[in-house]
Amino acid sequence: MLINKYLSSFISVLLLILFSVHTAAFAENKRADVDANKLSQGEIYLEKFLSRTRTLQADFNQTLRTREGEVLQQSEGQFYLNRPGKFRWNYSEPYEQIIVSDGERIWIYDVDLQQVTVQKQDAGLPTTPMALLEDSFKLHQSFNVSPLDEHDGVYRLKLVSKTKESDFGEIVVGLDEEGLRFMQLH
């Protein structure tokens, strides 16, 4: 099915990318429900980011690599999030493509082909990196979280999916007091 081909391609690329984000997150002024005695500083920053962020806008650079590190494709564009469930990916390079979700359906528009495909938003979203940005996400229910290190105030965390259905081995996120700085998917 053509829809599955595009969505599968999008999800596969999403799961294998180096997602370098310079974010402008807009947070509400409410306290995150975190227990500082049980969480590392990086986990506290991640919990705060997830609980406070309602909208997000970011420029992204995406690199698809083989297991050996060879670059297969580089993409760039803009990402917009409006929680819960609404997002938009505008790919500008190497091919213009727009991916939009209203929380129920995903529209994939290929500008060159002037073609739109539509599919229901998969219930399997909690096993993807998009789960990190979804309102209903329960971090420690879906991922094993391990602190890695800190450099210049940015704390790196490794997240490994608890399900076998995941198409990626791990996610490494970098956070500071301002929010998400980067996301790497391996």
Residue, then its C-alpha position, 0 to 999 in steps of 0.5 A: m500500500l502506498i500510504n504504508k510505504y511513505l509512512s514506513s519510509f518516514i518512520s524508518v528515517l525517523l528511527l535512524i536519524l541523527f536529529s540535531v535540534h536547536t529548540a525554542a520550547f514554550a513552556e507553561n509555568k507549572r511545576a513538574d512532578v518529579d522526585a529529585n531524590k530518585l532521578s539524576q539531574g538529566e532525568i529531572y530536566l527530561e521530566k520537566f521538558l515533557s511535563r511543561t512543553r505544550t508547543l515546540q518549534a525546531d530546525f532539524n538536521q537529519t543524517l541517515r547512516t548505515r551501521e558502519g557509519e556511512v552517510l546514506q542521506q542528509s535532510e533538513g527542515q523544520f519541526y512543529l509540535n502542538r500537544p497532544g498529538k499534533f505535529r508538522w515536519n517540513y522537509s526542505e532538503p533533499y526533497e520537499q515533503i510535508i508531514v502533518s498530524d491532527g492527532e488522529r490521521i497523518w498526511i504526507y504530502d510529496v511536493d514533487l509528485q503533488q501527491v498526498t497520502v493519509q493514514k490513521q495515526d498508529a496506536g504503536l506510536p508509544t514505541t517510537p521517538m515521537a512518544l518522547l514528545e506526546d502528551s500521554f507519554k509515560l517515560h519510565q513505562s516505555f523506556n529504560v533510562s540511564p544517565l550517561d554524562e554531562h558536558d557544559g551543562v548538557y546532560r546526556l541520557k540513554l533511553v532503551s525501549k522496553t518493547k521488542e517491537s521497536d525499530f531502534g536500539e536506543i535514543v540518546v537525548g541531551l538536555d539542560e535547564e532550558g530543555l531539549r538540545f539534541m536527540q540521536l537515534h541508533 
